[in-house]
Amino acid sequence: MQFKFHEGESVRLKADHPVLGLKAGDTGRVWALYAAESPSYEVTFHPAEGDTFDVTLSEEELLSANSSPASFGISAKQVKEAA
């Protein structure tokens, strides 16, 4: 099975996860890979506000941390405002 991401790699969320308090573009680090029907990943997030936690996410929910903000629906203006 081919994995898009690897252990230790930084990834970003494609969409908000309001229940978890995570927003599209939040960065986490992959620490485990699961070879299920569809590859999934255990990712640790360190939100600016709140506790550090681990979440299992599908490959479709993640982007490389090097992806352009436009890849997950965030404009350049929003990036500048957040900085």
N, C-alpha and C positions, 0 to 999 in steps of 0.2 A: 504494500500500500504506500502510495506517495503522500507525504505530508507537506503542506504548503508552508507551515511554520515549524520551528525547531526549538528544543529546550534552550532556555536562556534568551530567546529572541523577544524583543519588544514589539508589542502589537497595539492597535487602536481599535476601539469599538466603532462599528458602522452606524449604530442607532442608539438612542437613549434607552436606558433600563431604569425607569423611575423607581420601581420597587427597591432596587439596589442602590439608588442614589447615584447612578453613573450616567454620564452624558456621552453622546456621540463624540468621538475624538479623544476620550480619556485613554491614557496609556497604561498598559499592564505588561507583565512579563510572564511568558509561557514557562511552566515548570514541569508539566507532564503532558504526554500525548496518549490518546486512546484510539486504538484501531477498531472502531465500531463500524456499523454499516456506512456511516459517514464520519470522517475524521473529526475528533473533538479534542479540545485542549483545556487543561486546567491553567487558569491565568490568575495571577495575584495582582490586585489593584490597590493603590495607595491614594485614595481620593484626598483632595485638598482639605476637605472637612469630613471627619468621620474616621472609622476604624479601617484598618487594612483587612482585606478579605480575599478569599479564593472563590472563583466561579468557574464552572465547566461550561464552555461555549462551543458552538459548532464553527466550522471553518467559514461558513457563510456570514457569521456575525462579526468577523474580524478582518482587519486590514493590516498590512505592514506598518510599523511605526514611521517608516519613511514615506508613506503615501501622502499625496497632496491633500490639504484640508477639503478641497472641493470633492474628493472621493467619497466623503461621508456627509456632504451637504452643508459644510461650513464655509462661509464666504471669507475672503481676505479681510474684509472690514471687521468681521466678528473676531478673527484671530488678532488683529491689531488692538481691538477693544479689550480683549482678555489679557493682553500682555502688560 
